[in-house]
């Protein structure tokens, strides 16, 4: 039976990949730092193994007997050549045949992104590869920005008037699972977006309609955003990454919409309204803040 390793298995996309793979006729292995916590989350039908890009001594057991891998770059991982590419090389050497890599929309055109360098390296390794170039996760609104919406009735991001082709992490995971378990996705690249490009005013209007209270998009500038988020306790490196993402939207570079999700899955991607309806309870109360993002 095919064995699939999921890195970043407890993250925003990885957790959905694991849950969806459990419905397939495969062995699912979750590569995680906290094994005990992952076992509690996933249950006994998932192999939970210690895996850390910073600890090569964990790679061997994680890669053993693995046929395919879902590869996620940790958000804080900037040293691609020190940690990511050696791990990819090790996986290839021990027989991992196929890698599905969670990249970002436009990575192939932007050499400044670490995702670009990882894509380049994967092309040079003896594996087949599928690139999932994902747009901005809808789940960032329910994770990173949930407290703003639930407690302050605002969406506080420096995106100006730009549009974004928001995509649900569940749809990203579904495309990834298809690539991991079906034939025909080898050496392909998919631009994984939602069905429409929305401004944050549009997003605020959707939240307002679903939650039945006014949610406002406050349009902070880059300096105000950075200062406020840092004062709220977010790490500066994380804030800088977020600022870069929202600047892309601010400059009008985040709104491209494709039909790749529908072509792979045979159904349209989820809309923003569907996402808010599915997660409405999270926005009706204050919830603990997390720092997961694309």
C-alpha positions in Angstrom: 0.0 0.0 0.0 1.2 3.5 -0.9 2.7 5.4 2.1 2.5 9.2 2.0 4.4 11.6 4.3 2.8 14.9 5.1 5.1 17.6 6.5 3.6 20.5 8.3 0.9 18.0 9.2 -0.7 20.0 12.0 -0.7 23.3 10.0 -3.4 25.1 8.2 -3.2 23.1 5.0 -1.3 20.0 6.2 -4.0 19.1 8.7 -6.6 19.0 6.0 -4.3 16.9 3.8 -4.0 14.4 6.5 -7.7 14.2 7.2 -8.6 13.9 3.5 -5.8 11.2 2.9 -7.4 9.2 5.7 -10.3 8.6 3.4 -8.1 7.1 0.7 -6.6 3.6 0.5 -3.1 4.8 1.6 -0.9 4.8 4.7 -0.7 8.3 6.1 2.5 9.4 7.9 2.5 12.8 9.7 5.9 14.4 10.0 5.7 16.6 13.1 7.8 18.1 15.9 5.3 17.2 18.7 4.5 13.5 18.1 2.3 13.0 21.2 0.1 16.0 20.4 -0.2 14.9 16.8 -1.2 11.4 17.8 -4.0 12.8 20.0 -5.1 15.0 17.1 -5.1 12.4 14.3 -5.7 9.1 16.1 -4.2 5.7 15.7 -4.8 5.3 11.9 -2.1 7.9 11.2 1.6 7.2 11.6 3.0 10.1 13.6 6.8 10.5 13.4 9.3 13.1 14.6 10.4 15.3 11.7 12.2 18.5 11.9 14.0 20.2 8.9 16.6 21.5 11.4 17.4 18.0 12.7 18.7 15.7 9.9 18.8 12.9 12.4 15.0 12.8 12.1 14.9 12.5 8.4 15.7 8.9 7.9 12.9 7.4 10.0 10.4 9.9 8.5 11.4 9.1 4.9 11.7 5.3 5.3 9.4 3.4 2.9 7.7 6.6 1.8 6.4 6.8 -1.8 5.2 10.4 -2.0 5.5 13.5 0.2 3.5 16.6 0.8 6.1 19.3 1.3 5.4 22.5 3.3 8.0 25.1 3.9 7.7 26.3 7.5 6.8 30.0 7.6 9.8 30.9 9.7 12.3 28.9 7.5 14.4 31.3 5.5 17.6 29.2 5.1 16.5 27.1 2.1 20.0 25.8 1.3 20.8 24.9 4.9 17.7 22.9 5.7 15.0 22.5 3.0 17.1 21.4 0.0 19.2 18.9 1.9 16.0 17.3 3.3 14.6 17.1 -0.3 17.9 15.5 -1.4 17.7 13.0 1.4 14.1 12.1 0.5 15.1 11.5 -3.1 18.1 9.3 -2.1 16.0 6.9 0.0 13.3 6.5 -2.7 10.6 9.1 -2.3 9.3 9.2 -5.9 6.8 12.1 -5.9 6.7 15.5 -4.1 3.7 17.7 -4.0 5.1 21.1 -2.9 2.9 23.9 -1.4 4.2 27.0 -3.1 2.6 30.4 -3.5 1.0 32.1 -6.5 3.5 33.8 -8.7 6.5 32.0 -7.2 7.9 31.0 -10.6 8.2 34.7 -11.5 9.7 36.0 -8.3 13.3 34.9 -7.6 13.2 36.8 -4.2 10.8 34.2 -2.8 12.2 31.2 -1.0 9.4 29.2 -2.7 11.0 30.1 -6.1 14.4 28.6 -5.0 12.7 25.5 -3.6 10.8 25.0 -6.9 14.1 25.3 -8.8 15.8 22.8 -6.6 12.9 20.3 -6.9 13.3 20.4 -10.7 16.9 19.3 -10.4 16.2 16.3 -8.1 15.3 12.8 -9.2 11.6 13.0 -8.3 8.4 13.8 -10.0 6.9 17.0 -8.6 3.6 18.8 -8.5 3.6 22.5 -7.6 0.6 23.9 -5.8 0.9 27.7 -6.2 -1.7 28.8 -3.8 -3.3 32.2 -3.3 -4.0 33.8 0.1 -5.6 31.4 2.5 -9.2 32.3 3.7 -8.2 30.6 6.9 -5.8 33.5 7.7 -9.0 35.4 8.5 -10.1 32.8 11.0 -6.6 32.4 12.5 -4.3 35.4 12.3 -7.1 38.0 12.1 -9.9 36.3 14.0 -9.4 38.4 17.1 -9.7 41.6 15.1 -13.0 40.4 13.6 -14.5 38.8 16.7 -13.5 41.5 19.3 -13.0 44.7 17.2 -15.4 44.2 14.3 -12.7 45.1 11.9 -10.4 43.6 9.2 -7.0 45.2 9.9 -4.7 44.6 6.9 -2.7 47.0 4.7 -4.0 45.8 1.3 -5.4 49.2 0.1 -7.9 48.8 -2.7 -6.3 45.7 -4.2 -8.1 42.5 -4.9 -7.2 39.0 -3.8 -8.3 35.6 -5.1 -8.8 34.1 -1.7 -8.7 30.3 -1.6 -10.0 27.9 1.1 -7.2 25.7 2.6 -9.6 22.7 2.3 -9.6 23.2 -1.5 -5.8 23.5 -1.6 -5.6 20.2 0.4 -8.0 18.5 -2.0 -5.9 19.4 -5.0 -2.9 18.2 -3.1 -4.5 14.9 -2.2 -5.5 14.4 -5.8 -1.9 14.9 -6.9 -0.7 12.5 -4.3 -3.1 9.7 -5.0 -4.1 9.9 -8.6 -2.1 9.6 -11.8 -1.7 12.4 -14.3 -0.5 15.2 -11.9 3.2 14.4 -12.2 5.4 17.4 -13.2 2.5 19.8 -13.2 1.9 23.2 -11.7 -1.4 24.4 -10.5 -2.3 28.0 -9.6 -4.8 27.3 -6.8 -7.2 30.2 -6.3 -10.7 30.8 -5.2 -13.5 31.5 -7.7 -13.3 35.3 -7.6 -11.1 38.3 -6.8 -12.3 40.3 -3.9 -11.3 43.6 -2.2 -11.2 43.7 1.5 -14.3 45.9 1.4 -16.0 42.9 -0.4 -14.7 40.6 2.4 -16.0 42.9 5.1 -19.4 43.1 3.4 -19.6 39.3 3.3 -18.7 39.0 7.0 -21.3 41.7 7.8 -24.0 39.8 6.0 -23.3 36.4 7.5 -22.6 37.6 11.0 -25.4 40.1 11.0 -23.3 42.9 12.4 -21.1 45.5 10.7 -17.5 44.5 10.0 -15.3 47.3 8.8 -12.2 47.2 6.6 -10.0 49.9 8.3 -7.3 50.2 5.6 -4.2 50.7 7.8 -1.0 51.9 6.1 2.1 49.7 6.2 3.7 51.6 9.1 0.5 51.5 11.2 0.0 47.8 10.5 3.6 46.9 11.4 3.6 49.0 14.6 0.2 47.8 15.8 0.7 44.1 15.1 4.1 44.2 16.8 2.6 45.9 19.8 0.0 43.2 20.0 2.7 40.6 20.4 3.3 39.2 16.9 6.9 38.5 16.1 8.5 41.1 13.9 9.7 38.6 11.4 6.1 37.3 11.0 4.7 40.9 10.7 7.2 41.6 7.9 6.1 38.5 6.0 2.5 39.5 6.4 3.4 43.1 5.2 5.0 41.6 2.1 1.9 39.5 1.4 -0.5 42.4 1.8 1.7 44.7 -0.3 1.3 42.3 -3.1 -2.4 42.8 -2.9 -2.0 46.6 -2.4 -0.1 46.7 -5.7 -2.8 44.8 -7.6 -0.7 41.5 -8.0 -2.9 39.1 -5.9 -6.1 39.0 -7.8 -5.5 36.5 -10.6 -8.2 33.8 -10.8 -7.8 30.4 -12.4 -9.9 27.4 -13.0 -7.3 24.9 -11.8 -9.2 23.8 -8.8 -12.3 23.0 -10.8 -10.2 21.2 -13.5 -8.6 19.0 -10.9 -11.5 18.4 -8.5 -14.5 18.6 -11.0 -16.2 21.2 -8.8 -15.7 24.9 -8.3 -13.7 26.1 -5.3 -15.5 27.4 -2.2 -16.6 31.0 -2.1 -15.8 33.5 0.7 -19.4 33.4 1.8 -19.2 29.6 2.2 -16.1 29.9 4.2 -17.5 32.5 6.6 -20.7 30.5 7.0 -18.7 27.4 7.8 -16.6 29.3 10.4 -19.2 31.8 11.7 -19.0 30.6 15.3 -15.3 31.5 15.5 -16.1 35.1 14.7 -18.9 35.4 17.2 -16.6 35.2 20.2 -13.1 36.1 21.1 -10.7 33.2 20.5 -7.0 32.7 21.1 -4.8 34.2 18.4 -2.5 32.1 16.3 0.2 33.1 13.8 -0.3 30.7 10.9 -0.2 32.3 7.4 0.6 31.8 3.7 
